[in-house]
Amino acid sequence: VTPTHQDIHRQLREKGIEAFSWGGVIHPSLPLEKFPDAKFLYEHLVLLPIHQSLISDEMSFMIEGLRDILKRSRAQPQEVLQ
């Protein structure tokens, strides 16, 4: 979960990390006002490409990319991992 989800999402993709958001799965009939936790996740979650074929070097690449972005944005880890 990130405080600036769209910015971090864009920067990860610029680094070659196929990050994406969960927002595309919101069903139009879902009344988000009745589900504030789901609404928060839709608005803040950044998903990373995690799967069984991912190798250690690829995970390290994503970690370093995310660290670099967070360092430049001056976000503290606890703000990101709430």
Backbone bond lengths (Angstrom), bond angles and torsions (degrees), N, CA, C in turn:
res aa  C-N    CA-C-N  psi(-1)  N-CA   C-N-CA  omega(-1)  CA-C   N-CA-C  phi
1 V - - - 1.455 - - 1.523 107.27 -
2 T 1.302 116.09 133.21 1.455 119.74 -177.47 1.522 111.16 -127.21
3 P 1.327 117.06 149.91 1.455 119.85 177.38 1.531 112.59 -72.74
4 T 1.312 118.38 -28.55 1.462 122.73 -179.09 1.520 108.45 -124.73
5 H 1.297 115.83 64.74 1.462 123.13 -170.67 1.528 113.58 -55.51
6 Q 1.321 118.98 -43.36 1.464 119.99 -177.29 1.519 111.85 -68.73
7 D 1.315 117.33 -38.81 1.458 121.57 178.69 1.524 111.15 -64.65
8 I 1.310 116.44 -48.04 1.462 120.69 -178.98 1.521 110.02 -66.40
9 H 1.307 117.14 -40.10 1.463 122.48 177.25 1.533 110.31 -56.82
10 R 1.314 116.67 -48.62 1.469 121.78 -179.23 1.529 111.21 -63.47
11 Q 1.334 116.44 -44.49 1.458 120.31 -178.54 1.532 111.89 -65.78
12 L 1.320 117.42 -37.73 1.465 119.99 176.66 1.524 110.34 -62.46
13 R 1.317 117.13 -44.59 1.467 120.97 179.90 1.532 110.49 -63.75
14 E 1.323 117.37 -36.65 1.467 120.70 177.11 1.523 111.21 -63.67
15 K 1.329 116.97 -28.83 1.463 121.71 178.12 1.531 112.00 -84.74
16 G 1.327 117.01 0.39 1.460 120.36 179.95 1.515 113.92 89.67
17 I 1.329 116.84 13.68 1.465 121.77 178.90 1.525 107.17 -100.92
18 E 1.310 116.46 117.44 1.469 122.10 -173.16 1.527 112.31 -75.88
19 A 1.309 116.36 63.51 1.465 121.90 177.11 1.520 109.05 -75.03
20 F 1.316 115.85 150.98 1.456 120.05 177.45 1.512 109.08 -149.33
21 S 1.315 115.47 167.35 1.460 119.70 -178.69 1.514 110.10 -105.67
22 W 1.298 115.71 164.90 1.449 123.22 -178.93 1.525 110.45 -90.25
23 G 1.302 116.64 -7.99 1.451 121.84 -174.16 1.513 115.81 -58.14
24 G 1.321 118.05 -26.39 1.450 120.81 -178.62 1.507 114.89 -69.10
25 V 1.328 117.39 -9.83 1.464 119.37 -177.57 1.528 113.00 -101.59
26 I 1.305 117.40 9.23 1.465 119.94 178.94 1.527 108.33 -71.91
27 H 1.306 115.59 119.76 1.462 118.87 177.65 1.524 108.44 -76.50
28 P 1.335 117.43 134.61 1.470 119.77 -175.90 1.528 114.21 -60.40
29 S 1.324 117.77 -21.50 1.467 119.29 -179.11 1.533 112.64 -88.42
30 L 1.335 117.55 -3.67 1.463 120.86 -178.83 1.527 110.10 -77.27
31 P 1.326 117.92 117.98 1.469 120.04 177.84 1.535 109.68 -79.77
32 L 1.327 116.64 92.87 1.465 120.90 -174.57 1.520 113.26 -58.37
33 E 1.321 118.40 -26.86 1.467 119.72 178.81 1.525 111.50 -63.74
34 K 1.317 117.83 -21.50 1.468 121.12 177.24 1.527 112.16 -86.97
35 F 1.322 116.68 -9.86 1.459 121.83 -177.46 1.530 109.53 -132.39
36 P 1.347 117.46 71.94 1.466 120.22 -174.90 1.529 113.53 -62.67
37 D 1.325 118.00 -32.87 1.467 119.19 178.44 1.523 110.74 -66.09
38 A 1.319 117.13 -43.34 1.464 121.06 177.73 1.525 110.27 -63.36
39 K 1.321 116.67 -41.43 1.470 121.13 178.69 1.526 110.25 -60.46
40 F 1.344 116.53 -44.44 1.461 120.52 178.96 1.526 110.57 -59.78
41 L 1.336 117.10 -45.88 1.463 120.50 -179.69 1.524 111.31 -64.00
42 Y 1.315 117.69 -42.88 1.464 120.99 177.83 1.525 111.03 -58.17
43 E 1.316 116.77 -35.62 1.462 121.18 -175.75 1.526 113.99 -86.48
44 H 1.336 118.97 -18.85 1.457 120.65 -172.16 1.523 116.35 -124.39
45 L 1.299 118.57 -16.84 1.454 121.03 -173.78 1.525 112.00 -75.23
46 V 1.328 116.30 136.32 1.463 122.86 171.64 1.524 105.96 -118.61
47 L 1.318 116.27 123.41 1.460 121.32 -178.35 1.521 109.73 -98.96
48 L 1.326 115.30 137.58 1.459 121.77 179.36 1.524 109.36 -107.90
49 P 1.324 117.19 154.75 1.462 120.19 -179.25 1.531 111.60 -74.98
50 I 1.310 116.44 89.69 1.461 122.10 179.79 1.527 108.05 -110.83
51 H 1.313 116.17 125.48 1.465 121.16 -179.43 1.525 109.56 -158.50
52 Q 1.316 117.01 170.78 1.458 122.46 -173.28 1.532 113.36 -67.47
53 S 1.317 119.29 -18.09 1.466 121.29 -178.90 1.526 112.99 -93.64
54 L 1.315 117.19 0.02 1.460 121.81 -179.04 1.525 109.27 -68.26
55 I 1.321 116.29 131.11 1.467 119.69 179.07 1.529 109.89 -99.43
56 S 1.311 114.83 165.50 1.467 121.82 -175.56 1.533 112.27 -56.18
57 D 1.324 117.06 -42.84 1.469 120.05 -179.93 1.526 111.76 -61.75
58 E 1.328 116.79 -37.18 1.464 120.51 178.91 1.523 111.00 -68.70
59 M 1.338 116.72 -40.06 1.466 119.78 176.78 1.523 110.32 -63.98
60 S 1.334 116.68 -43.02 1.464 120.75 178.63 1.527 110.98 -61.61
61 F 1.325 116.68 -39.49 1.464 121.59 178.09 1.525 110.65 -60.87
62 M 1.330 116.84 -44.55 1.468 120.43 178.74 1.522 111.12 -65.61
63 I 1.327 117.07 -43.05 1.464 121.28 -179.62 1.523 110.33 -60.98
64 E 1.329 116.37 -48.41 1.466 119.81 -179.37 1.527 111.30 -64.45
65 G 1.318 117.18 -39.03 1.463 120.54 177.82 1.514 111.76 -62.31
66 L 1.324 116.41 -45.13 1.461 120.77 179.46 1.526 110.96 -66.69
67 R 1.322 117.06 -41.81 1.476 120.07 177.08 1.524 110.97 -59.01
68 D 1.327 116.16 -44.23 1.459 120.67 -179.57 1.531 110.94 -61.38
69 I 1.319 116.33 -45.22 1.467 120.86 -179.99 1.523 110.67 -63.09
70 L 1.326 116.67 -46.04 1.467 120.05 -179.07 1.522 111.37 -66.28
71 K 1.318 116.43 -37.92 1.465 120.54 178.30 1.528 110.18 -62.66
72 R 1.335 116.18 -43.97 1.463 120.14 -179.70 1.522 111.82 -69.31
73 S 1.318 117.37 -30.65 1.468 119.67 179.72 1.524 111.61 -86.78
74 R 1.339 115.53 -3.73 1.467 122.59 179.78 1.517 113.05 62.00
75 A 1.317 116.97 22.97 1.467 120.99 176.12 1.518 108.58 -77.21
76 Q 1.292 116.18 139.81 1.451 121.47 176.42 1.526 108.67 -87.55
77 P 1.334 118.78 143.54 1.466 120.58 -179.07 1.521 113.81 -53.21
78 Q 1.329 118.18 -38.03 1.461 119.35 -179.18 1.524 111.68 -66.06
79 E 1.336 118.55 -25.37 1.458 120.95 175.33 1.522 110.41 -70.21
80 V 1.306 116.02 -30.54 1.453 121.38 -175.30 1.517 111.30 -85.99
81 L 1.314 117.02 -34.36 1.459 120.63 -173.70 1.512 112.19 -105.65
82 Q 1.305 118.44 43.13 1.462 122.02 -179.24 1.504 110.81 -71.60
